[in-house]
Amino acid sequence: MGATIKWDEVEQGQELPAAEYQVQRLNLVMYAGASGDFNPIHWNERYAKSVGLPDVIAHGMYTMAQGGRYVTDWAGDPAAVVDYGVRFSSMVVVPDDDKGATISVSGIIEEKLPDKRVVVVLTARSGDSRVLSKARAVVQLA
């Protein structure tokens, strides 16, 4: 397939369009089934609160995946992401209502590399909290 974004059409410092991803409890249960991570802090409000959390929280890897989704949606091809890493800096609290939580992701092209690659630095927030830090992807462009 290949990336749909061309290397010579992007510039260092260029801001990428932001995206928002809704997270509801159902998404967390589905993710638990796919990942095998059935820790009750990700689906049982009573348990989450009993261990000192404000409510059910999203899996860290689920949150990281939304950043990866953002980059692959922008690039146009999941195989274009050749490196991706983050640090978890805050929780995504997912209330049991019709809205759940929102993860907002944006990016900036930090650097243009040789061989038509770029470094994209991501910002991911939920509410007032930055949920991923040091989030960076190296993307192979067309």
N, C-alpha and C positions, 0 to 999 in steps of 0.2 A: 504494500500500500504506500507508505511513505508520508512524511509530513506535508501538509498543504501550505504551510508558511514558508516563504522564501527568505533565506539568510540575508540577501542584499536588500530586502524590503523592511528590515527592522533596524533599529538604532539603539546603541547603548543609552540607558536612561529612559527608554520608552516604557510608558505605563500600559499594561494590558487591561482590557475591560474586566471589571469585577463580576463575580457570580455569587449567587446565594444558594445554599443547599439546605433544605428543610430536613430535620431529624425528628422522627416520632418514635415512641416506644416500640412500635411494630418493626421499624427499621433495625432497632437494637436486637430484638428477638431473632429476626432473620439473620443478622450478622453473627449472632451467637451460634446459630445452627451451622452457618457456613465455616466459621472459624474454629468452632469447638470450645470457645471461651464462654462458658455459662456462669461465670461469676455473678452472684445475685445482685451485686451493686449496679449491674447493667440492665436489670429488669424488675427488681423487687424493691419498691419504694420503702417499705417497712424495714427491710434489711439494710438498705443504703443509709437510712437515717439512724439506724441503731449503731452503725460504725462511724458516725460523725459526719457523714456527707449531707449536703443540703437536700438532695433528692437523688434519683437515679442519674447516673452519668454515662455518657457515650464511651465506648471502648476507645482507647487511645489510637489503636490501629485503624478504627473506623474513621476517626477524625483525620488521621494521616492520609487515608485513602481519598478523602474529599479533596485534599490538596493535590494528590496525584491525578484525580479525575479532572480537576481544573486545568492542569498542565496538558493532559492528553486531549481534552476538549479543545484547548487553544491550538495545539500543534496539529491536530487532525489525525493522529496515529499513536496508539499506545506504545508501539515499538520505537517511536522517536525519542522517548525518554530513556537516556542511557545511564543516568545516575539521579538518585533522589534520596534526600535525607532530611530529617526534622528533629527537633527536640520538643518534647511536650512541656508547655509552660502553664497551662491552666486546664480546668475541666470544662467539658460541655455538659451543662446540667439540662436534663430533658424532662420537663414537667409532663404530667399525665393529663393533657388537655388536647383540644383540637389543633393546636398550633405546634406544640413541641418546642424545639429550639431551631435556631438558624445559625449555620456556619457561613460566614462571609469570607470569600477568598479573593485576593487581588495579587497582582504580580508586576514586577519591573524587570526589564532586561538589564542585568547588572554588567554583563560583559559579553562581547562577541569574541569567540575563540576561533582558532584555525579549524579547517575541515568542516566549515558550515555549522558549527555548534554555538549555542548560546547558553549562558548561565541565567536562569530566571530565579529571582528571589521572591518568595511568597510571604504574604501577610494573611493570617487566618484568625478571625475573631468570632466570638459568640457573645452577644450582648456587649458589655464593656470590657471583656477580657480577651487578651491575645492568647489563643489556645495552642498555637504552634510558634516556636521561635527557631531561628537559624534554619528556616525551611528554604531549601535550594534544590533546583533541578538543573541538570545539564540536558539540553535537548538538541537532537540532530535535526537540522532544518533542510529543506530542499535547496 
